[in-house]
Amino acid sequence: MAKFEHLTLNLNKGEILKLNQLRQVQVDLLTNGNIIYIYRSSKSKKVYIGQTRHFLNRHKQHYNGQEEKFDIANFDQVKILISQYFNGSALDDVENQLITYFLADNPKTKPSKIFFENNEIINRNGGNNVNDYKERRQICYEVILPFWENVLFKEGWVTTPTLDELRISSLVKYSPIKQLTKEQSNLITEILGTSQKHYVINGDAGTGKTVLLTHIVAKFLSENENKRIAVVVQPNWEKTANEIFKSFGMYNNNLTISTSTKLINKKEYYDIIVVDESHRLSRKGSKQHSAFNTIYKNTEFSMCKNHLEPILALGNQIILMYDVLQAIRPSNISREVFQQLTTSFEKRYLTTQFRIQTPEGKNYNSDDYVNGIKYLLYKDTGLLQYTNYDPNFSRSLFHDNSPDAYFGYYDDKPLENLIDWIDEDRNYHPEHINRVLSGLVEDWKQSDGKRASITHFHEGVISRRWNSTQENWVNAADDDAEDQIGSVFAVQGIDLNKVGVLIGNDLLVDSDGKLYGEPINFKNVNGKHKKSELASPEVRKEFTMFVLNIYYVLLTRGIDGIRIGFWHNDSFKEYFKKTLGI
């Protein structure tokens, strides 16, 4: 039995046609009932999405001459969605999801064609959170999914046949109007209510730091007309961040989205500066890209030793998204310096894992996986105390040998097996973004990215090359883009569906049974120290941390599954099995 109903009303200059031909129960519902409504112009394809408990009255308000978009959009249809599940929280949730899906449906469509009450949605529920409710799962699968696929798509209102294709879109994953946890919502309220305090938001990979960022920005812009906010992102996410805020109609003169280098060189002052992935802020030095060092040519910043110092001087309130386990090279600010500069900051922690979705019906969950990977990589480093590590994780996740297990590994033919596993999933889920990734164990030159004939990974008859670009790699137009082997620089901060990871011989085991980074097998020239520097035990320890962090990043990219292969590395294979009791 269907859990929703829908009807389409035709319009002529705002007048609802043949309203008197509706059943009385339908008229009653339009007069006083919980509904979602979608206006559409069949000519311009403009759409307006809303929710109400009194549609006929709301319709008159839209067309009373006070809303310009209704005067010029020429809407000629409105689709009404009703369901036995609809209540206050459900209406908010369904409206938010449909707006997000419509915006993601056709990224080439100008955002100005998708209308909704921006400020109303942002402010409706105190920090953008939709209160959880018991029917939320049923609504997703019994209302939104069939309504989209069997009604909206079949009738030509949308272009994407299945929501699975849209859920991997950045506009959906980082939507500034999607549901927040109570933890996230309370944090937004606290931060924006205490403008004189700086914050470090600590969170493991996949705990929603970037989602929190987009919501902070949206809430701030909706409540402040004359204040300025800057968002500092990594170069590979700058384009995506711009698209998100433009698509949701939140891009204006009060918002600046920039890399740290660009922002610092502009030398403008902001009420709030929010820094995504602050663990990757640059430090001064020869291992840094020359462009990043240009900030030190500014007289006022010439004595600074990293990008965080001038950022602190350019904002009234600083908010730093941080993960101690994701600094991956010597050019990143060190943990010690970061802690010194943020001593007076308020420290908050995100604990809910969003990215990793372990299969239903298993006796393990996403936290078990993340904690297991932390233990595998960091148990001898002393760093686990700075994370949300729980030693009581279930090891059963790493012992699950079923085909649909979240995690698995291959003893031999690592490249062939990982490729086969990825390809099999693509046959079942063509919309998935799957990739094979690797540690930095094969040589690569900048010029290689432009030449598909140059390959870097070879196993039997298989030849594959490194990612051709670091910026927006998952959407690269290369014919072989899906077959390229991804490096950490191309995927940090990126969600993938299924991920194969080649663990190379840059991560070995010493005589005491502890992991260490091996510089000889590490092929990123700018990612390791000079030979003279590596003579220092402290520098060797720092280098090992970079290698560990690289694999931590790679091993926490997969939403739906991870498989690992040992790339010329029997040493780590034995360590892996022994450590996790396999």
C-alpha atoms as one frame of an Amber mdcrd trajectory, in Angstrom:
protein
   0.000   0.000   0.000   1.385   3.397  -0.982   2.395   5.616   1.916   1.918
   8.818  -0.075  -0.433  10.418  -2.580   0.138  13.215  -5.041  -1.966  15.396
  -7.275  -1.103  17.956  -9.925  -3.033  21.202 -10.175  -2.933  23.335 -13.307
  -2.563  27.106 -12.968  -3.355  30.100 -15.127  -1.834  33.366 -13.919  -1.999
  32.150 -10.354  -5.550  30.806 -10.538  -5.992  27.116  -9.673  -7.977  25.545
 -12.507 -10.807  23.041 -11.896 -10.476  23.297  -8.142 -14.196  22.526  -7.877
 -13.655  19.151  -9.540 -11.503  17.825  -6.719 -12.867  15.408  -4.160 -13.985
  17.024  -0.923 -11.277  15.192   1.034  -8.674  16.724  -1.273 -10.092  20.235
  -0.893 -10.149  19.783   2.873  -6.506  18.753   2.813  -5.515  21.753   0.685
  -7.396  23.980   3.110  -6.055  22.577   6.332  -3.506  19.770   5.987   0.218
  19.006   6.045   1.603  19.040   2.506   4.721  19.582   0.408   4.160  21.615
  -2.752   6.262  22.137  -5.876   5.408  24.876  -8.377   6.819  24.493 -11.884
   6.833  26.410 -15.141   6.747  23.979 -18.061   8.368  26.655 -20.271  11.160
  28.123 -18.137  11.559  24.999 -15.946  11.648  27.240 -12.886  10.664  25.495
  -9.671   9.531  26.614  -6.228   9.504  24.139  -3.319   7.732  24.709  -0.030
   5.660  23.186   2.747   2.557  24.354   4.533  -0.391  23.332   6.645  -2.794
  25.641   4.792  -2.018  25.432   1.084  -4.924  27.415  -0.360  -4.182  30.319
   1.943  -0.431  30.030   1.272  -1.094  29.998  -2.465  -2.988  33.301  -2.187
  -0.070  34.788  -0.249   2.368  33.768  -2.990   0.251  35.549  -5.580  -0.733
  38.661  -3.619   1.791  40.770  -5.502   4.412  40.815  -2.745   6.571  37.994
  -4.161   8.237  39.009  -7.404   9.343  35.484  -8.335   5.703  34.380  -8.527
   4.828  37.325 -10.738   7.512  36.548 -13.306   8.012  32.759 -13.122   4.828
  31.861 -15.028   4.199  28.765 -12.969   1.547  26.694 -14.724   1.502  23.640
 -12.473   1.817  22.805  -8.803   2.319  19.281  -7.527   0.994  18.402  -4.082
   2.620  15.649  -2.002   0.820  14.200   1.010   1.593  11.303   3.315   0.310
   9.613   6.430   3.773  10.226   7.896   3.713  14.015   7.521   3.981  16.005
  10.720   5.985  19.078  11.694   9.431  17.480  11.718   8.692  15.360   8.651
   7.580  18.369   6.609  10.787  20.225   7.444  12.880  17.199   6.558  11.147
  16.337   3.271  11.201  19.959   2.132  14.920  20.264   2.894  15.732  17.018
   1.109  13.726  17.863  -2.003  15.312  21.301  -2.281  18.758  19.741  -2.030
  17.961  17.015  -4.555  16.456  19.473  -7.044  19.567  21.657  -6.843  21.801
  18.630  -7.371  19.607  17.156 -10.121  21.133  19.236 -12.865  24.280  21.097
 -11.845  24.244  23.014 -15.133  20.897  24.558 -14.249  21.239  28.090 -12.934
  20.485  28.140  -9.189  18.137  31.050  -9.852  15.673  28.546 -11.347  15.231
  26.695  -8.037  13.313  28.856  -5.573  12.737  28.333  -1.855  12.477  30.467
   1.253  16.146  30.566   2.149  16.060  32.467   5.424  12.942  30.663   6.574
  14.597  27.273   6.127  17.885  28.321   7.702  16.248  29.851  10.745  13.240
  27.608  11.136  14.689  25.210  13.634  17.482  26.841  15.577  20.672  25.944
  13.805  19.269  24.204  10.759  18.680  20.896  12.489  15.609  18.869  11.719
  14.591  17.071  14.879  14.885  13.339  14.388  11.613  11.429  14.350  10.746
   7.749  14.327   9.336   7.656  10.778  12.391   9.255   9.168  13.659   6.039
   7.617  10.213   5.060   6.333   9.747   8.489   4.783  13.065   8.190   2.987
  12.297   4.820   1.403   8.500   4.871   1.236   7.865   8.500   0.283  10.824
  10.522  -1.028  12.448   7.725  -3.054   9.314   6.485  -4.894   7.986  10.037
  -5.312  11.214  11.054  -7.029  11.718   7.969  -9.165   8.116   7.011 -10.008
   6.509  10.442 -10.198   8.908  13.339 -10.660  11.294  11.513 -13.006   8.644
   9.701 -15.034   6.702  12.924 -15.514   9.798  14.866 -16.568  10.037  17.161
 -13.556  13.586  15.959 -12.826  16.354  14.475 -14.974  18.077  12.025 -12.629
  16.284   8.653 -12.494  17.504   7.543  -9.059  18.412   9.340  -5.861  21.457
   7.115  -5.434  23.128   9.144  -8.171  22.473  12.396  -6.328  23.443  11.329
  -2.826  27.121  11.285  -3.792  26.945  14.879  -5.024  28.770  17.521  -2.995
  25.612  19.653  -3.078  23.828  16.882  -1.205  26.625  15.753   1.117  27.516
  19.257   2.295  24.126  20.925   1.930  23.733  23.840   4.358  20.083  22.885
   4.904  20.453  19.153   5.572  19.772  17.538   8.918  22.239  18.114  11.727
  22.791  16.119  14.857  21.951  17.725  18.182  25.704  17.838  18.829  26.300
  19.884  15.676  23.281  22.117  16.183  24.220  22.998  19.756  27.742  23.788
  18.634  26.519  26.224  15.975  24.352  27.999  18.534  27.278  28.237  20.945
  29.779  29.508  18.369  27.562  32.161  16.830  26.359  33.260  20.251  29.885
  33.914  21.570  31.618  36.057  18.958  34.568  36.854  21.236  35.680  33.229
  21.559  37.857  31.260  19.144  37.196  27.551  18.564  39.041  24.416  17.510
  36.549  21.795  16.308  38.271  18.446  16.621  36.867  15.547  14.638  37.992
  12.316  13.036  37.638  11.782   9.297  33.958  11.632   8.370  32.534  13.227
  11.529  30.884  16.123   9.701  33.384  18.960  10.105  32.748  20.301   6.598
  28.963  19.957   6.958  29.217  21.907  10.196  31.216  24.545   8.335  28.554
  25.071   5.648  25.844  25.384   8.294  27.827  27.914  10.325  28.260  30.032
   7.215  24.595  29.764   6.213  23.359  30.645   9.686  25.764  33.571   9.995
  24.792  35.041   6.614  21.076  34.708   7.345  21.388  36.595  10.630  23.955
  39.283   9.744  23.515  41.746   6.901  26.578  43.894   7.492  29.147  41.438
   8.816  31.731  39.540   6.809  32.711  35.891   6.924  35.587  34.116   5.180
  35.911  30.406   4.532  39.432  29.053   4.060  39.582  25.807   2.068  42.184
  23.672   0.347  42.736  24.349  -3.383  41.094  21.060  -4.411  37.853  22.111
  -2.673  37.663  25.814  -3.579  35.518  25.284  -6.690  33.155  22.912  -4.882
  32.697  25.305  -1.962  31.812  28.133  -4.334  29.265  25.949  -6.124  27.593
  24.912  -2.867  26.981  28.426  -1.584  26.004  29.797  -4.986  23.545  26.950
  -5.554  21.832  27.602  -2.244  21.653  31.331  -2.882  24.022  32.233  -0.066
  26.838  33.815  -2.003  27.039  37.576  -1.527  29.529  40.347  -0.828  29.712
  39.356   2.843  31.086  35.890   2.014  34.607  35.142   0.824  35.729  31.620
  -0.096  39.454  31.374  -0.561  42.644  29.454  -0.012  44.764  30.609   2.907
  47.374  32.117   0.571  44.849  34.255  -1.304  43.059  35.340   1.855  46.225
  36.384   3.676  47.623  38.280   0.688  44.368  40.269   0.411  44.928  41.468
   4.003  41.236  42.189   4.628  39.552  41.888   8.019  36.557  39.616   8.741
  34.122  39.156  11.580  34.541  35.382  11.339  37.106  33.213   9.582  36.300
  29.509   9.346  39.180  27.262   8.290  38.444  23.826   6.873  41.166  21.201
   7.356  43.293  23.519   9.477  45.720  20.653  10.071  46.859  21.297   6.483
  47.684  24.976   6.934  51.155  25.717   5.598  54.337  26.274   7.528  57.226
  28.387   6.267  60.017  26.432   4.616  61.688  25.077   1.510  59.355  22.083
   1.344  56.455  24.416   0.743  55.071  25.316  -2.672  56.587  28.656  -3.647
  53.168  30.313  -3.995  52.341  29.537  -0.360  55.461  31.381   0.779  54.384
  34.640  -0.909  52.495  35.701   2.221  55.791  36.302   4.023  56.649  39.070
   1.547  53.989  41.178   3.260  55.796  43.329   5.788  53.302  42.671   8.558
  53.593  38.902   8.092  57.306  38.617   7.335  58.102  37.255  10.798  55.303
  34.674  10.767  56.274  31.014  10.584  53.011  29.574   9.236  49.663  30.559
   7.710  47.752  30.305  10.966  49.511  33.294  12.546  48.331  35.898   9.974
  44.859  34.337   9.869  44.584  34.974  13.600  45.303  38.636  12.919  42.670
  38.954  10.178  39.559  37.797  12.034  37.560  38.812  15.077  36.527  35.184
  15.615  38.481  32.179  14.322  36.971  28.702  13.918  39.360  25.880  13.014
  38.242  22.448  11.786  41.014  20.096  12.857  42.092  16.448  12.798  45.489
  15.657  14.276  45.698  12.482  12.159  45.389  14.200   8.788  48.594  16.269
   8.562  50.411  14.517   5.730  53.637  16.364   4.883  56.382  18.592   6.315
  54.765  21.645   4.777  51.767  21.262   7.131  51.743  23.120  10.426  53.111
  20.891  13.183  50.885  19.602  15.975  53.069  21.262  18.608  52.925  24.707
  16.970  49.178  24.376  16.340  48.601  23.596  20.016  50.732  26.561  21.106
  48.849  29.006  18.871  45.441  27.716  19.971  46.076  27.429  23.713  43.345
  29.958  24.525  40.832  28.500  22.044  37.702  26.669  23.134  38.125  22.978
  22.210  35.106  20.990  21.042  34.843  17.444  19.689  32.606  15.865  17.035
  31.954  12.197  17.703  29.307  10.974  15.241  30.636   9.135  12.172  28.784
  10.114   8.978  30.933   8.980   6.069  31.333   5.283   6.742  28.162   3.242
   6.360  28.667  -0.361   7.425  26.098  -2.871   6.073  22.879  -3.432   7.974
  22.492  -6.601   9.969  26.142  -6.793  11.012  27.360  -6.965  14.610  29.750
  -4.069  14.008  29.446  -0.420  13.037  31.402   2.468  11.560  32.990   3.390
  14.901  34.438  -0.111  15.144  36.136   0.368  11.793  37.603   3.804  12.534
  38.821   2.736  15.966  40.338  -0.418  14.496  42.251   1.547  11.849  43.471
   3.980  14.498  44.703   1.104  16.630  46.378  -0.573  13.651  48.309   2.548
  12.655  48.828   4.529  15.862  48.914   2.133  18.802  52.628   2.814  19.428
  52.683   6.560  18.696  51.089   8.107  21.777  48.659  10.058  19.561  45.490
   8.101  20.300  44.921  10.177  23.438  44.381  13.241  21.230  41.545  11.580
  19.296  38.166  10.050  20.101  39.707   6.587  20.203  37.723   3.814  21.897
  39.857   0.721  22.682  36.734  -1.438  23.042  36.048  -1.644  19.304  34.657
  -4.860  17.846  37.303  -6.796  15.949  34.599  -8.857  14.239  34.530  -6.243
  11.467  38.035  -7.250  10.440  37.142 -10.958  10.542  34.059 -10.707   8.314
  34.850 -12.673   5.136  31.441 -12.314   3.479  31.270 -10.652   0.023  29.233
  -7.749   1.402  31.544  -7.089   4.364  32.585  -3.477   4.802  36.270  -4.379
   5.077  38.478  -6.986   3.441  41.984  -7.637   2.139  43.835  -9.580  -0.550
  46.961 -11.652   0.102  48.174 -11.644  -3.506  47.713  -9.835  -6.826  46.707
  -6.657  -4.984  46.179  -4.446  -8.037  44.227  -7.033 -10.018  42.013  -7.968
  -7.082  41.255  -4.384  -6.071  40.386  -3.451  -9.656  38.100  -6.482  -9.995
  36.349  -5.630  -6.721  35.830  -2.013  -7.793  34.570  -3.030 -11.242  32.136
  -5.578  -9.844  30.532  -2.894  -7.702  30.260  -0.557 -10.702  28.214  -3.205
 -12.506  25.701  -3.191  -9.672  25.940   0.538  -8.889  26.943   2.547 -11.991
  26.408   5.773 -10.069  29.089   4.943  -7.490  32.382   6.814  -7.434  34.901
   4.064  -6.741  38.679   4.344  -6.861  41.883   2.477  -6.147  44.233   4.602
  -4.030  47.837   4.165  -2.972  50.546   5.366  -0.654  53.242   7.478  -2.277
  55.410   4.557  -3.333  55.725   5.011  -7.106  57.656   7.780  -8.888  55.689
  10.630 -10.376  56.472  13.917 -12.107  54.222  16.935 -12.597  54.409  16.549
 -16.360  53.169  12.945 -16.140  49.627  14.135 -15.502  49.288  15.324 -19.094
  50.549  12.109 -20.675  48.266   9.091 -20.458  50.968   6.904 -21.980  53.145
   7.175 -18.869  52.090   4.583 -16.289  53.336   4.102 -12.748  51.788   0.911
 -11.352  52.534  -2.411 -13.042  51.380  -5.908 -12.146  51.384  -8.666 -14.737
  49.660  -7.235 -17.810  48.049  -4.409 -15.806  49.426  -0.868 -16.110  47.886
   2.110 -14.342  48.958   5.690 -13.835  48.721   8.136 -10.959  45.859  10.651
 -10.840  46.277  13.168 -13.662  45.228  16.101 -11.467  44.812  16.844  -7.781
  42.001  19.377  -8.102  38.533  17.865  -8.547  40.087  14.563  -9.609  36.947
  12.473  -9.097  35.268  14.558 -11.813  38.258  14.589 -14.186  37.394  14.308
 -17.886  40.221  11.913 -18.801  39.108   8.775 -20.620  40.939   6.698 -18.018
  39.978   8.838 -15.009  38.182   6.013 -13.179  41.154   3.721 -13.711  43.825
   6.079 -12.412  45.388   5.350  -9.029  44.595   8.139  -6.587  47.107   9.759
  -4.270  46.314  11.293  -0.920  46.546  14.786  -2.450  43.646  14.036  -4.790
  41.259  12.570  -2.208  41.863  14.272   1.137  38.509  15.691   2.209  36.698
  13.702  -0.511  34.040  10.991  -0.065  34.136   7.899  -2.288  31.822   4.906
  -2.357  34.109   1.881  -2.520  37.843   2.235  -2.087  40.758  -0.080  -2.697
  43.986   0.894  -0.933  47.464  -0.262  -1.894  49.642  -0.190   1.225  53.219
   0.086   0.014  56.663  -0.484   1.445  57.003   3.080   2.709  55.364   1.677
   5.861  57.441  -1.110   7.411  57.901  -2.862  10.756  61.039  -2.498  12.870
  62.750  -5.094  15.046  60.525  -4.131  17.991  57.374  -4.833  15.987  56.496
  -1.146  15.570  55.560   0.671  12.352  57.958   3.171  10.858  58.122   5.233
   7.691  60.847   4.217   5.248  62.181   7.282   3.377  63.946   5.205   0.692
  60.601   3.844  -0.535  58.693   7.139  -0.180  58.538   8.830  -3.579  57.096
  12.255  -2.811  60.115  14.565  -2.991  58.369  17.447  -1.232  56.938  15.128
   1.401  60.087  14.024   3.139  63.032  15.608   4.846  66.641  15.884   3.754
  68.973  12.978   4.520  70.829  15.105   7.054  67.561  15.942   8.807  66.481
  12.300   8.913  69.490  11.531  11.101  67.524  13.137  13.943  65.222  10.702
  15.832  62.620  13.454  16.203  62.566  14.132  12.469  62.341  10.408  11.710
  59.394  10.194  14.093  57.705  13.123  12.363  58.256  11.493   8.976  56.706
   8.266  10.231  53.682  10.243  11.399  53.228  11.704   7.917  53.275   8.230
   6.354  50.818   6.904   8.950  48.526   9.875   8.400  48.572   9.357   4.635
  47.299   5.809   5.053  44.778   6.923   7.655  43.347   9.392   5.131  43.224
   6.766   2.364  41.619   4.174   4.634  38.837   6.548   5.731  37.565   7.638
   2.298  35.085   4.822   1.648  31.380   5.197   2.357  30.305   1.683   1.392
  33.425  -0.418   1.637  37.214  -0.735   1.869  39.584  -3.413   0.593  43.347
  -3.332   1.015  46.170  -4.903  -0.937  49.816  -5.168   0.108  52.009  -3.518
  -2.544  55.449  -5.163  -2.238  54.956  -5.193   1.511  54.832  -8.603   3.221
  56.179  -6.931   6.370  53.035  -4.882   6.887  50.808  -7.799   5.825  52.072
  -9.904   8.724  51.857  -6.956  11.130  48.256  -6.296  10.005  47.159  -9.892
  10.613  48.900 -10.146  13.959  47.638  -6.797  15.270  43.985  -7.450  14.423
  44.095 -11.168  15.212  43.307 -12.298  11.668
